[in-house]
C-alpha cells in the first residue's frame, strides 16, 4: 500500500444530551482579510499532541451538518472510505492507486518580519494558498520549466511547510505560559478575546458559569419572517411558552408583526417599523417615504437574480435596522413578566433561519443580531443559537406527538410554508424522555426548500391587478389598501364555493363612479373568476410546494405530513396536499396554531438542546489539497512537483463531508497539523459545493470558498519565530452552524472564520 501525506483524523462523539453551542464568526466580515499566506501541515499518524493539552472552542457559521467523505478511487478517499487514515479530509493512507493529498496550508511571504535564514527556507507546496507575489514568481518558474519540457517545481523562496517524516525529531514542548488563553490578535481586532466562552464575564452583575441553563434563565425565540416576524419566550423554572402579542399601533392583537420598515425616499435613513410604518403609507405623506418589505429574500442565494434593495440599502443594514427596533420592543414586553432582578442580560436567544439558506446567509443573520443588540461581541457563543426553521417546527410538532399518536421510529415530514420560503425535512422519532415527554429526533432526508411562499401569491396577484388597472394608476395608498384586502380577506377563503370572488377597490382617479365592466369593476367591487385565480395566482406556487413534498417522499416513507407556517395554514394548500399525498398509512395534518409552530418550537429547542441528535449534510465541504496527478484525467497545467519528488495535481477538492451523509450531534473530524508560521495566525480555507457530483478541483464553477478559519498562535515564552507548532483542529458539522475546536501547544485559544462576501 502507498503512504500519502495527510493529517491523521479521528471521529469523536459527545453525549447526545450535551448542550449545543455555536460561536459567532467575526462581526466585520466585509473587512479585507490580511494576506498571511502561512502554511499548515498535518502530522503523521504516529504523532501525538503535547501532554496536558486543553481543548478550546471556536466556531464558524456554516449550516450543513456532517462528517466524512464517501469511498473514492480518484483521490480524497482512503482507508474505510476516508481520505486521511480513515477520517474525512484531503490525503491520507489509502489502498487506492490514486488518492491522498495534502491538507490546506499557507505560508508567510518572504517579506514577513518573521523570516528564516537560508538554511530554514523551504518550498511551498503546490496547490496551496500563496501570497500574490509568490504566485507570480511560481508562474514564471512554471513557464521556464514548461519551455524546457519539465514539470513545474515548487518555488524556493517561500517559507513553506511540508509533511514531517517519521524519523524526524519530535517537536519540543515549549515552556509553560503564564496565560491559559490567547487574548488578542492583530488580525481580528477586538474579537479574539471576545469569544473565550464567557469565562470570567459578567451577566447582570454576576459572573457566568459557562452553563447556559444557569447563566440565562430566560429563553427567547425570534422567528424573523419574510412577511411577518414573531417572538416567544419561556422561563426555565416554569417553561410555559408565551408569545408577544402587543405591538405598536396594532389594530388587533396578533402574535406577529409585519416585517416592513420605513425609510425616507431620498435617503437610507431608517424611520420606523411594523404597523407604524404601514400607517404612514396610508397617509398623503406616503409619497415622501419608502416602505421596505420582503428584504429577507435578499439572503436566498438559490435565486438566479436578486434585485438590489433601493437607496443602496444593504441586506445586513435592512435586517439589523428592523431587528433592533423589534428586539427593543419584545424585551420591554417580556420583562413585564419578571421581577426587577431580571433584565435583558439574562436572555438566551434562538434565532430561526430557513434550512435552505447558505452559510453566508446564516453568517449575515448572526452579524445582524450583534448590530441589533441581541448579543454583544464579548458574549459567549452559546448565547445566540441559530435554529433551522424546520427543526424548530419539528420540535413543536413532537410536543403534540400524543394527539397525533407519534410513536418511536415513526417518521414525519415537516413542510414549513411561510411567507417567503418553504423548507422540508423528514424526521424520525428516536426515543421519548419519560420525564419530560420530549422526543429525540434525527433527520432522515437531506432537507431542501425553495422561495415559493405566500409572498409569491401576493406578487402574482399584484401582477394580475396591475394588468387590469393599467389604465388607472393607483396611488401607493390605493395599492396598499387593495393588496391588504386580498391578503386578509380573499386569500384565506380561496377558492370558496362560487365560481367568482369579489375584491373591494378604493377610489380610483379618473374613475369617479368606480365602474368599468370591461375589467369586471362594478360599484367599486372587482369580480375575479376563480378559474383565473387558479391559473394566474395560486396554482403556480402550490405546484412548486407539491413538487418539493414529492421530492422528499421519494427518498423515504413517512407516517405523517405536518403543514406549518402562515402559508401552511392555508385551506387550499391543505386540500391540495391531502388530495395528492394522503393515504391509509399517511396522514396530512395542520397542528394547532400552525403559524406559531416555528417560534414556539424554537423556544422548546432552546429549553431542550440536543433533542435533534443527528442531521443530514446538504452539500459538499472540503479543502484545497495537492493529490497524485492522474495522467489523462488531470489537466497538464495543474501538474506540479512536490518536495518528496512525486508528481502532484494542485487545486484538488479534498472532501470533508458529502451530501446526504448523516452526522451525529457532537461528532467531529479531527486533524493534526504542523505549522512554521509562528507567531502569525494560521489560516485554513474551507470550500463548499452544491454539485450533484463530487467536485474534483476547488476552482470548478460549482465550488465556492466560504472563508478561512483563522487560528491565532498563543504567546509562548522562549518560542522563536518560525518554530514548529502543533495544531489540532476538530471540525463539527452536526449542528446548524459549523463549529470547531482547537488546541495549540496545550493552550486554549479562540479562532473565528473570516467569511467571503
Phi, psi and omega per residue, in radians:
X1 nan 2.791 -3.016
X2 -1.861 2.348 -3.129
X3 -1.645 2.137 3.121
X4 -1.911 2.657 3.093
X5 -1.304 2.347 3.129
X6 3.107 3.024 -3.080
X7 -1.579 2.596 3.047
X8 -1.336 2.278 -3.098
X9 -2.200 2.562 3.079
X10 -2.393 2.862 3.048
X11 -1.964 2.317 3.126
X12 -2.178 2.684 3.078
X13 -2.328 2.497 2.993
X14 -1.751 2.875 3.053
X15 -1.016 2.492 -3.082
X16 -1.029 -0.471 -3.098
X17 -1.427 -0.007 -3.112
X18 -1.115 2.355 -3.129
X19 -1.126 2.458 3.119
X20 -1.303 2.712 3.099
X21 -2.575 2.737 3.111
X22 -2.666 2.248 -3.085
X23 -1.728 2.334 -3.117
X24 -1.178 2.420 2.996
X25 -1.283 -3.111 -3.051
X26 -1.022 2.357 -3.042
X27 -1.394 0.048 3.136
X28 -2.298 1.158 -3.016
X29 -1.154 -0.377 -3.084
X30 -1.380 -0.210 3.108
X31 -1.176 2.491 -3.134
X32 -1.132 2.408 3.130
X33 -1.320 2.355 3.117
X34 -1.109 2.525 -3.126
X35 -1.562 1.471 3.141
X36 -1.478 -0.809 3.124
X37 1.083 0.507 3.101
X38 -1.458 2.836 -3.128
X39 -1.869 2.600 2.998
X40 -2.087 2.571 -3.050
X41 -2.385 2.289 -3.136
X42 -1.275 2.653 3.046
X43 -1.425 2.723 2.979
X44 -1.108 2.874 -3.061
X45 -1.071 -0.363 -3.079
X46 -1.526 -0.148 -3.072
X47 -1.278 2.627 3.118
X48 -2.306 2.626 -3.140
X49 -1.272 2.850 3.119
X50 -1.071 2.643 3.124
X51 -1.143 2.538 3.076
X52 1.327 0.322 -3.117
X53 -1.175 2.401 -3.130
X54 -1.850 2.540 -3.109
X55 -1.495 2.475 3.089
X56 -2.181 2.711 -3.108
X57 -1.968 2.261 2.942
X58 -2.546 2.650 -2.914
X59 -2.392 2.692 2.973
X60 -2.273 2.929 -3.122
X61 -1.691 1.855 2.951
X62 -2.485 2.615 -2.964
X63 -1.899 0.178 -3.059
X64 -1.986 2.110 -3.117
X65 -1.455 2.595 2.941
X66 2.663 3.007 3.085
X67 -2.833 2.310 3.043
X68 1.739 2.250 -3.102
X69 -1.535 2.881 3.054
X70 -1.327 2.876 3.084
X71 -1.040 2.526 -3.112
X72 -2.499 2.485 3.058
X73 -1.801 0.068 -3.074
X74 -2.180 0.622 3.104
X75 1.686 2.665 3.125
X76 1.469 -0.320 3.113
X77 -1.808 2.985 -3.094
X78 -2.957 -2.702 -3.114
X79 -1.022 2.336 -3.092
X80 1.055 0.447 3.103
X81 1.427 0.166 -3.139
X82 -1.985 2.838 -3.029
X83 -1.501 -0.525 -3.000
X84 -2.187 1.481 3.084
X85 1.037 0.636 3.096
X86 1.672 0.127 3.114
X87 -2.294 2.695 -3.067
X88 -1.085 2.630 3.065
X89 2.413 -3.108 -3.104
X90 -1.538 2.416 3.075
X91 1.346 -3.124 3.083
X92 2.350 -2.984 -3.141
X93 -1.618 2.062 -2.974
X94 -2.396 2.385 3.044
X95 -1.360 -0.123 -3.117
X96 -1.268 2.616 3.109
X97 -1.245 -0.440 3.062
X98 -2.288 2.251 -3.124
X99 2.931 -2.869 3.134
X100 1.292 -2.891 -3.134
X101 2.431 -3.131 -3.130
X102 -1.767 2.589 2.992
X103 -1.343 3.012 -3.063
X104 -1.145 2.340 3.095
X105 -2.450 2.806 3.070
X106 -2.668 2.796 -3.047
X107 -2.400 2.596 3.133
X108 -1.193 2.532 3.112
X109 -1.113 2.788 -3.094
X110 -1.147 -0.325 3.102
X111 -1.429 0.020 -3.124
X112 -1.062 2.482 3.087
X113 -1.144 -0.224 3.135
X114 -1.750 0.932 -3.081
X115 -1.351 2.873 3.125
X116 -1.898 2.889 3.026
X117 -1.407 3.063 -3.034
X118 -1.064 -0.547 -3.106
X119 -1.328 -0.304 -3.087
X120 -1.688 -0.108 -3.088
X121 -1.308 2.448 3.114
X122 -2.314 2.988 -3.122
X123 -1.602 2.548 3.091
X124 -1.359 2.466 3.128
X125 -1.225 2.471 3.135
X126 -1.180 2.648 3.076
X127 1.448 0.064 -3.110
X128 -1.877 2.739 3.137
X129 -1.022 2.339 -3.109
X130 -2.349 2.658 3.018
X131 -1.045 2.699 -3.025
X132 -1.045 -0.726 -3.084
X133 -1.196 -0.485 3.082
X134 -1.293 -0.614 3.099
X135 -1.095 -0.726 3.122
X136 -1.119 -0.737 -3.132
X137 -1.113 -0.747 -3.137
X138 -1.146 -0.644 3.124
X139 -1.081 -0.725 3.118
X140 -1.124 -0.702 3.118
X141 -1.138 -0.700 -3.141
X142 -1.111 -0.706 3.119
X143 -1.080 -0.721 3.140
X144 -1.091 -0.791 -3.121
X145 -1.181 -0.675 -3.099
X146 -1.190 -0.576 3.118
X147 -1.131 -0.459 -3.134
X148 -1.832 0.260 3.046
X149 1.345 0.243 -3.107
X150 -1.725 2.971 3.064
X151 -1.527 2.346 3.129
X152 -0.980 2.316 3.113
X153 -1.696 2.715 3.095
X154 -1.181 2.620 -3.130
X155 -1.146 2.656 -3.098
X156 -1.787 -0.060 -3.043
X157 -1.727 -0.073 -3.077
X158 -1.596 2.709 3.081
X159 -1.542 1.499 -2.925
X160 -1.746 3.068 3.116
X161 -2.206 2.597 3.116
X162 -2.558 2.812 -3.080
X163 -1.110 2.174 3.068
X164 -1.169 2.432 -3.128
X165 -1.391 2.843 -3.054
X166 -1.059 -0.535 -3.057
X167 -1.580 0.102 -3.116
X168 -1.159 2.656 3.096
X169 -1.152 2.320 3.136
X170 -1.007 2.617 3.135
X171 -1.231 2.197 -3.135
X172 -1.195 2.474 3.086
X173 -1.342 2.212 -3.100
X174 -1.241 2.847 3.084
X175 -1.107 2.630 -3.097
X176 -1.096 2.562 3.126
X177 -1.651 2.663 3.115
X178 -1.272 -0.379 3.125
X179 -1.858 2.616 -3.116
X180 -1.705 -0.101 -3.107
X181 -2.558 2.604 3.087
X182 -1.388 2.093 -2.934
X183 -1.685 -0.256 -3.087
X184 -2.732 2.817 3.084
X185 -2.679 2.349 3.131
X186 -1.185 -0.277 -3.061
X187 -1.615 -0.209 3.036
X188 -2.401 1.207 -3.006
X189 -1.005 2.253 3.055
X190 1.282 0.096 -3.039
X191 -2.008 -0.635 -3.102
X192 -0.973 -0.875 -3.084
X193 -1.226 -0.254 -3.046
X194 -1.362 -0.215 -3.036
X195 -2.203 0.812 3.103
X196 -1.562 0.701 3.073
X197 1.060 0.354 3.019
X198 1.360 0.160 -3.096
X199 -1.083 2.164 3.084
X200 1.358 -0.013 3.124
X201 -1.373 2.897 -3.094
X202 -2.039 2.540 3.039
X203 -2.312 2.084 3.118
X204 1.001 0.548 3.099
X205 1.570 -0.107 3.124
X206 -2.057 2.625 -3.111
X207 -1.327 2.549 3.134
X208 -1.335 2.567 3.120
X209 -1.711 -0.274 -3.041
X210 1.628 -0.172 3.099
X211 -1.749 1.963 -3.087
X212 -1.040 -0.495 3.130
X213 -1.181 -0.517 3.113
X214 -1.524 -0.711 -3.035
X215 -1.356 -0.531 -3.056
X216 -2.232 1.566 -3.097
X217 -1.258 -0.163 -3.131
X218 -2.046 2.318 3.048
X219 -1.933 2.169 3.139
X220 -2.147 2.283 3.117
X221 -1.956 2.447 3.077
X222 -2.160 2.081 3.071
X223 -1.738 1.605 -3.124
X224 -1.390 1.886 -3.037
X225 -1.869 2.928 3.137
X226 -1.184 -0.725 -3.097
X227 -1.940 -0.570 3.117
X228 -2.390 2.626 3.119
X229 -2.211 2.426 -3.112
X230 -2.273 2.880 -3.129
X231 -2.513 2.442 3.056
X232 -2.470 2.778 -3.103
X233 -2.652 2.906 3.113
X234 -2.686 2.644 3.049
X235 -1.685 2.207 -3.023
X236 -0.992 -0.631 -3.099
X237 -1.330 -0.288 3.089
X238 -2.519 1.330 -2.910
X239 -1.282 0.861 2.987
X240 -1.467 2.142 -3.057
X241 -1.406 2.276 3.130
X242 -2.164 2.511 3.101
X243 -1.808 2.680 2.961
X244 -1.422 2.126 -3.062
X245 -2.110 -0.046 -3.112
X246 -1.920 2.205 -3.097
X247 -2.297 2.692 3.129
X248 -1.051 2.279 3.041
X249 1.005 0.560 3.105
X250 -1.424 2.573 3.136
X251 -1.439 -0.468 3.141
X252 -2.656 2.737 -3.111
X253 -1.304 2.277 3.126
X254 -2.695 2.402 -3.036
X255 -1.331 0.335 3.050
X256 -2.492 2.781 -3.123
X257 -2.272 2.552 -3.124
X258 -1.026 2.426 3.081
X259 -1.547 1.324 -3.134
X260 -2.392 2.600 -3.127
X261 -2.314 2.584 -3.109
X262 -1.907 2.261 3.102
X263 -2.233 2.774 2.976
X264 -1.183 2.552 -3.075
X265 -1.238 -0.442 -3.076
X266 -1.860 0.146 3.125
X267 -2.796 2.743 -3.130
X268 -1.469 0.544 3.135
X269 -1.351 2.141 -3.136
X270 -1.342 2.280 -3.067
X271 -1.962 -0.855 -3.044
X272 -2.770 3.117 -3.044
X273 -2.574 2.867 3.020
X274 1.068 -2.465 -3.078
X275 -1.082 -0.699 3.079
X276 -1.040 -0.642 3.095
X277 -1.119 -0.730 3.131
X278 -1.159 -0.650 -3.105
X279 -1.075 -0.662 3.123
X280 -1.086 -0.637 -3.103
X281 -1.310 -0.062 3.077
X282 -1.776 0.272 3.131
X283 -2.108 2.938 3.089
X284 -1.070 -0.336 3.121
X285 -1.319 -0.007 -3.102
X286 -1.005 -0.599 -3.083
X287 -1.180 -0.226 3.121
X288 -1.671 0.033 -3.018
X289 -2.281 2.838 3.066
X290 -2.086 2.210 3.072
X291 -1.748 1.953 -3.086
X292 -1.651 2.229 -3.127
X293 -2.436 2.869 3.076
X294 0.984 0.462 -3.110
X295 -1.295 -0.197 3.036
X296 -1.088 -0.535 -3.116
X297 -1.150 -0.237 3.098
X298 -1.100 -0.361 -3.090
X299 -1.642 0.079 3.110
X300 -1.488 1.717 -3.102
X301 -1.271 -0.172 -3.112
X302 -1.355 -0.340 3.118
X303 -1.241 2.389 -3.116
X304 -1.142 -0.655 3.125
X305 -2.466 2.279 3.085
X306 -2.096 2.042 -3.137
X307 -1.161 2.261 -3.130
X308 -1.052 2.670 3.090
X309 -1.190 2.619 -3.138
X310 -1.203 2.884 3.087
X311 1.081 0.270 -3.138
X312 1.256 0.307 -3.139
X313 -1.240 2.295 3.116
X314 -1.529 2.580 3.121
X315 -0.936 -0.727 3.132
X316 -1.077 -0.705 3.128
X317 -1.164 -0.769 -3.121
X318 -1.082 -0.758 -3.111
X319 -1.207 -0.774 -3.117
X320 -1.211 -0.589 3.048
X321 -1.020 -0.882 -3.105
X322 -1.162 -0.850 -3.095
X323 -1.085 -0.580 3.133
X324 -1.070 -0.838 3.111
X325 -1.201 -0.724 3.133
X326 -1.054 -0.818 -3.084
X327 -1.118 -0.741 3.127
X328 -1.022 -0.692 -3.121
X329 -1.224 -0.832 -3.046
X330 -1.199 -0.585 3.092
X331 -1.141 -0.753 3.109
X332 -1.046 -0.733 3.126
X333 -1.208 -0.738 -3.101
X334 -1.149 -0.672 -3.082
X335 -1.170 -0.230 3.046
X336 -1.153 -0.294 -3.125
X337 -1.628 0.015 -3.045
X338 -2.267 2.770 3.113
X339 -1.295 3.067 -3.055
X340 -1.197 -0.241 3.133
X341 -1.341 -0.172 3.140
X342 -1.910 2.511 3.072
X343 -2.585 -2.982 -3.046
X344 -1.079 -0.462 -3.116
X345 -1.218 -0.186 3.137
X346 -1.672 0.199 -3.069
X347 -1.778 2.296 2.911
X348 -1.775 2.358 -3.008
X349 -1.855 2.525 2.972
X350 -2.135 1.982 -3.102
X351 -1.912 2.119 -3.042
X352 -1.566 2.545 3.112
X353 -2.453 2.676 3.070
X354 -1.098 2.482 3.116
X355 -1.170 -0.429 -3.112
X356 -1.351 -0.155 -3.092
X357 -1.192 2.663 3.106
X358 -1.390 2.976 3.090
X359 -1.110 -0.635 3.119
X360 -1.090 -0.737 -3.122
X361 -1.121 -0.719 3.113
X362 -1.141 -0.614 3.089
X363 -1.097 -0.722 3.118
X364 -1.068 -0.692 3.131
X365 -1.138 -0.656 3.109
X366 -1.174 -0.724 3.076
X367 -1.083 -0.710 3.126
X368 -1.095 -0.645 3.124
X369 -1.106 -0.640 3.101
X370 -1.203 -0.816 -3.134
X371 -1.102 -0.629 -3.082
X372 -1.382 -0.135 3.081
X373 1.593 0.158 3.065
X374 -1.125 -0.814 3.137
X375 -2.316 2.930 3.052
X376 -1.940 2.798 3.135
X377 -1.078 -0.522 -3.102
X378 -1.498 -0.009 3.129
X379 -1.230 2.683 3.043
X380 -1.057 2.708 -3.098
X381 -0.994 -0.752 -2.985
X382 -1.335 0.030 3.118
X383 -1.221 -0.486 3.060
X384 -2.061 2.078 3.115
X385 -1.886 2.141 3.020
X386 -1.472 2.106 -3.072
X387 -2.062 2.271 3.075
X388 -1.252 2.479 -3.060
X389 -1.070 -0.725 3.097
X390 -1.111 -0.624 3.111
X391 -1.161 -0.710 3.074
X392 -1.080 -0.762 3.113
X393 -1.120 -0.642 3.107
X394 -1.118 -0.696 3.100
X395 -1.119 -0.597 3.082
X396 -1.215 -0.793 -3.107
X397 -1.163 -0.636 3.126
X398 -1.151 -0.502 3.087
X399 -1.198 -0.313 3.060
X400 -1.779 0.332 -3.036
X401 -1.051 -0.602 -3.114
X402 -1.145 -0.738 -3.119
X403 -1.286 -0.340 3.053
X404 -1.800 0.090 3.061
X405 1.011 0.791 3.094
X406 -1.406 2.074 -3.112
X407 -1.852 2.942 3.087
X408 -1.027 2.372 -3.131
X409 1.341 -0.018 3.026
X410 -1.221 2.561 3.102
X411 -2.026 2.475 3.128
X412 -2.451 2.556 -3.130
X413 -1.730 2.225 3.010
X414 -1.669 2.144 3.018
X415 -2.004 1.697 -3.129
X416 -1.598 1.716 -3.096
X417 -1.832 1.846 -3.104
X418 -1.895 -2.736 -3.102
X419 -1.282 -0.629 -3.103
X420 -1.970 -0.772 -3.038
X421 -2.060 2.773 3.030
X422 -2.207 2.080 -3.120
X423 -2.009 2.485 -3.137
X424 -2.411 2.385 3.035
X425 -2.628 2.495 3.024
X426 -1.702 2.277 3.124
X427 -2.020 2.725 3.045
X428 -2.140 2.397 3.071
X429 -1.332 2.049 -3.099
X430 -1.571 -0.782 -3.099
X431 -2.806 2.939 3.116
X432 -2.220 2.207 3.086
X433 -1.281 2.029 -3.073
X434 -1.141 -0.409 -3.116
X435 -1.465 -0.791 -3.083
X436 -1.702 -0.344 -3.054
X437 1.351 0.036 -3.136
X438 -1.341 2.299 3.127
X439 -1.604 2.298 3.011
X440 -1.448 2.427 -3.016
X441 -2.194 2.696 2.985
X442 -2.304 2.515 3.056
X443 -1.251 2.398 -3.141
X444 -1.828 -0.672 -3.071
X445 -1.983 2.826 3.038
X446 -1.328 1.849 -3.078
X447 -1.073 2.600 3.090
X448 -2.695 3.041 -3.132
X449 -3.004 -3.001 -3.131
X450 -2.803 2.854 3.064
X451 -1.486 1.551 -3.139
X452 -2.568 0.699 3.129
X453 -1.423 -2.998 -3.037
X454 -1.167 -0.346 3.094
X455 -1.081 -0.473 3.130
X456 -1.369 -0.408 2.939
X457 -1.120 -0.785 -3.139
X458 -1.084 -0.716 3.131
X459 -1.112 -0.710 3.099
X460 -1.110 -0.706 -3.137
X461 -1.167 -0.741 3.136
X462 -1.093 -0.677 3.101
X463 -1.094 -0.737 3.127
X464 -1.118 -0.764 -3.114
X465 -1.174 -0.650 3.128
X466 -1.143 -0.573 3.058
X467 -1.139 -0.712 -3.106
X468 -1.249 -0.607 -3.055
X469 -1.844 0.456 -3.095
X470 -1.139 -0.397 3.090
X471 -1.454 -0.220 -3.051
X472 -2.229 1.595 -3.120
X473 -1.161 2.039 3.121
X474 -1.447 2.603 3.061
X475 -1.279 2.810 3.057
X476 -0.932 -0.679 3.111
X477 -1.135 -0.655 3.121
X478 -1.145 -0.750 3.108
X479 -1.132 -0.667 3.103
X480 -1.086 -0.700 -3.128
X481 -1.174 -0.808 -3.070
X482 -1.201 -0.627 3.118
X483 -1.267 -0.612 3.063
X484 -1.093 -0.674 3.121
X485 -1.113 -0.735 3.117
X486 -1.118 -0.821 -3.072
X487 -1.141 -0.737 -3.000
X488 -1.585 -0.394 -3.042
X489 -2.087 -0.792 -3.054
X490 -1.411 -0.885 -3.041
X491 -1.045 -0.760 -3.085
X492 -1.135 -0.472 -3.071
X493 -1.797 0.010 3.132
X494 -1.068 2.419 0.133
X495 -1.654 0.014 -3.126
X496 1.252 -2.845 -3.107
X497 -2.043 -0.176 -3.110
X498 -1.832 2.810 -3.126
X499 -1.293 -0.157 3.108
X500 -2.369 2.758 3.076
X501 -2.268 2.746 -3.072
X502 -2.134 2.491 -3.111
X503 -2.216 2.147 3.124
X504 -1.277 2.336 -3.064
X505 -2.000 2.377 3.108
X506 -1.255 3.088 3.120
X507 -1.033 2.367 -3.083
X508 -2.009 2.237 3.079
X509 -1.025 2.534 3.126
X510 1.161 0.232 3.100
X511 -2.501 1.172 -3.016
X512 -1.094 -0.567 -3.104
X513 -1.538 -0.013 3.091
X514 0.935 0.780 3.108
X515 -2.332 2.271 2.999
X516 -2.774 1.629 -3.040
X517 -1.159 -0.379 3.126
X518 -1.097 -0.541 3.119
X519 -1.838 0.076 3.111
X520 1.524 0.315 -3.116
X521 -1.694 2.156 3.140
X522 -2.514 2.115 3.139
X523 0.940 0.722 3.074
X524 1.346 0.131 3.111
X525 -2.032 2.170 -3.126
X526 -1.654 2.119 3.112
X527 -1.496 2.244 3.121
X528 -2.124 2.185 3.108
X529 -1.304 2.343 -3.137
X530 -1.047 -0.648 3.130
X531 -1.086 -0.661 3.115
X532 -1.205 -0.675 3.102
X533 -1.147 -0.656 3.052
X534 -1.000 -0.927 -2.991
X535 -1.265 -0.718 -2.989
X536 -1.668 -0.469 -2.965
X537 -1.996 -1.017 -2.934
X538 -1.529 -0.867 -2.967
X539 -1.122 -0.637 3.101
X540 -1.027 -0.666 -3.129
X541 -1.348 -0.774 -3.127
X542 -1.096 -0.629 3.103
X543 -1.049 -0.704 3.109
X544 -1.076 -0.702 3.136
X545 -1.151 -0.753 3.129
X546 -1.088 -0.680 3.113
X547 -1.126 -0.676 3.106
X548 -1.110 -0.755 3.124
X549 -1.108 -0.763 -3.132
X550 -1.073 -0.663 3.115
X551 -1.083 -0.705 3.125
X552 -1.179 -0.743 -3.079
X553 -1.245 -0.325 3.048
X554 -1.261 -0.358 -3.104
X555 -1.503 -0.509 -3.078
X556 -2.847 2.951 3.049
X557 -1.563 2.869 3.012
X558 -2.721 2.669 -3.113
X559 -1.578 -0.255 -3.092
X560 -2.680 2.619 2.990
X561 -2.104 2.127 3.119
X562 -1.867 2.147 3.056
X563 -1.689 2.099 -3.127
X564 -2.265 2.978 -3.116
X565 1.628 2.962 -3.133
X566 -1.073 -0.828 3.096
X567 -1.215 -0.561 3.099
X568 -1.117 -0.326 3.108
X569 -1.472 -0.074 -3.118
X570 -1.125 2.267 3.115
X571 -1.129 -0.664 -3.138
X572 -1.144 -0.752 3.112
X573 -1.103 -0.734 3.117
X574 -1.038 -0.771 -3.131
X575 -1.110 -0.718 -3.117
X576 -1.205 -0.722 3.131
X577 -1.167 -0.736 3.127
X578 -1.087 -0.769 -3.103
X579 -1.093 -0.567 -3.057
X580 -1.635 -0.569 -2.949
X581 -2.092 -0.246 -3.119
X582 -1.262 2.330 3.088
X583 -2.364 -3.132 3.121
X584 -1.125 -0.427 -3.133
X585 -1.887 0.141 -3.116
X586 -2.452 2.111 3.135
X587 -1.743 2.549 3.030
X588 -1.950 2.143 -3.026
X589 -2.383 2.661 2.996
X590 -2.036 1.914 -3.088
X591 -1.147 2.817 3.104
X592 -1.005 2.438 3.113
X593 0.928 0.894 -3.047
X594 -1.051 -0.512 -3.134
X595 -1.212 -0.249 3.126
X596 -1.881 0.143 -3.067
X597 -1.055 -0.697 -3.078
X598 -1.235 -0.845 -3.065
X599 -1.220 -0.673 3.107
X600 -1.257 -0.660 3.107
X601 -1.162 -0.551 3.106
X602 -1.159 -0.619 3.059
X603 -1.131 -0.775 3.094
X604 -1.044 -0.691 3.088
X605 -1.037 -0.782 3.141
X606 -1.159 -0.586 3.131
X607 -1.314 -0.509 -3.067
X608 -2.252 1.084 3.138
X609 -1.117 2.477 -3.097
X610 1.688 0.042 3.138
X611 -1.268 -0.482 3.013
X612 -1.544 1.770 -2.943
X613 -1.518 -0.278 3.073
X614 -2.724 2.665 -3.138
X615 -2.272 2.888 -3.118
X616 -2.010 2.260 -3.112
X617 -1.131 2.528 -3.120
X618 -1.837 -0.275 -3.074
X619 -2.679 3.060 3.095
X620 -1.433 2.424 2.978
X621 -2.209 2.423 -3.135
X622 -2.869 -3.107 -3.109
X623 -2.270 2.871 3.106
X624 -1.378 2.297 -3.132
X625 -2.628 2.880 3.073
X626 -1.904 2.125 -3.105
X627 -2.085 3.031 3.128
X628 -0.998 2.374 3.119
X629 -1.339 2.242 3.136
X630 -1.833 1.930 -3.107
X631 -1.097 2.320 3.130
X632 1.519 -0.189 3.119
X633 -1.973 -0.909 -3.125
X634 -1.488 2.436 3.136
X635 -1.181 2.618 -3.079
X636 -1.091 -0.554 -3.100
X637 -1.207 -0.216 3.089
X638 -1.695 0.029 3.136
X639 -1.356 2.360 3.132
X640 -2.675 2.861 -3.068
X641 -1.872 2.257 3.139
X642 -1.623 3.002 -3.079
X643 -1.177 -0.408 3.140
X644 -1.483 0.081 3.067
X645 1.556 -0.028 -3.132
X646 -1.547 2.667 3.100
X647 -1.477 2.218 -3.042
X648 -2.137 2.816 3.035
X649 -1.942 2.092 -3.133
X650 -1.438 2.914 3.068
X651 1.169 0.380 3.112
X652 -1.290 2.516 3.106
X653 -1.547 1.879 -3.127
X654 -1.645 2.017 -2.939
X655 -1.329 2.283 2.947
X656 -1.623 -0.926 3.115
X657 -2.433 2.788 -3.102
X658 -2.204 2.734 -3.131
X659 -1.042 2.434 3.128
X660 1.539 -0.090 -3.126
X661 -1.373 2.307 3.138
X662 -1.547 2.319 -3.117
X663 -2.283 2.252 -3.130
X664 -1.354 2.651 3.060
X665 -1.049 2.223 -3.120
X666 1.586 -0.201 3.113
X667 -1.263 2.485 -3.079
X668 -2.558 2.877 3.046
X669 -1.944 2.186 -3.086
X670 -1.882 2.335 3.069
X671 -2.337 2.469 3.104
X672 -1.933 2.327 -3.083
X673 -2.217 2.652 2.923
X674 -1.929 2.412 3.114
X675 -2.353 2.582 3.083
X676 -1.962 0.383 -3.035
X677 -1.556 -0.069 -3.055
X678 -0.915 2.348 0.143
X679 -1.713 0.261 -3.105
X680 -1.351 2.646 3.110
X681 -1.085 2.765 -3.128
X682 -1.882 2.231 3.133
X683 -1.789 2.381 3.095
X684 -2.214 1.818 -3.074
X685 -1.268 2.550 3.135
X686 -2.206 2.312 -3.106
X687 -2.071 2.746 -3.129
X688 -2.455 2.645 3.113
X689 -2.591 2.431 3.056
X690 -1.746 0.242 -3.111
X691 -1.103 2.562 3.079
X692 -1.219 -0.551 3.118
X693 -1.818 2.704 3.127
X694 -1.094 2.150 3.110
X695 -1.190 2.553 -3.126
X696 -1.729 -0.552 -3.079
X697 -2.235 2.619 -3.119
X698 -1.329 -0.211 3.128
X699 -1.764 0.281 3.042
X700 -1.219 2.698 -3.120
X701 -1.031 -0.538 -3.089
X702 -1.404 -0.181 -3.057
X703 -1.698 2.315 3.096
X704 -2.184 2.493 3.055
X705 -1.471 2.164 3.124
X706 -1.379 -0.713 -3.096
X707 2.790 -2.899 -3.120
X708 -2.178 2.244 2.922
X709 -1.295 2.151 -3.131
X710 -1.867 2.059 -3.109
X711 -1.874 1.964 -3.130
X712 -1.312 2.640 3.073
X713 -1.598 2.197 3.094
X714 -1.224 2.786 3.131
X715 -1.386 1.946 -3.115
X716 -1.917 1.927 3.110
X717 -0.998 2.313 3.118
X718 1.532 -0.185 3.140
X719 -1.388 2.185 -3.113
X720 -1.528 2.580 3.053
X721 -0.963 2.373 -3.136
X722 1.524 0.042 3.135
X723 -1.230 2.696 3.076
X724 -1.192 2.360 -3.131
X725 -2.285 2.308 3.088
X726 -1.546 2.204 3.110
X727 -2.205 2.214 3.088
X728 -2.007 2.124 -3.056
X729 -2.083 2.279 3.080
X730 -2.029 2.102 -3.130
X731 -1.799 2.221 3.123
X732 -1.851 2.150 3.091
X733 -2.008 0.180 -3.065
X734 -1.619 0.215 -3.121
X735 -2.187 3.051 -3.114
X736 -1.073 -0.650 3.063
X737 -1.963 2.558 3.056
X738 -1.180 2.313 -3.141
X739 -2.202 2.574 -3.133
X740 -2.340 2.645 3.030
X741 -2.150 2.565 3.118
X742 -2.631 2.655 2.969
X743 -2.374 2.402 -3.091
X744 -2.129 1.918 3.124
X745 0.906 0.669 3.063
X746 1.405 -0.019 -3.115
X747 -1.812 2.468 3.091
X748 -1.335 2.218 3.100
X749 -2.296 2.869 3.086
X750 -2.133 2.281 3.122
X751 -2.257 2.803 -3.120
X752 -2.288 2.967 3.085
X753 -1.804 2.191 3.037
X754 -1.572 1.933 -2.985
X755 -1.520 2.556 3.074
X756 -1.448 2.245 3.131
X757 1.281 nan nan
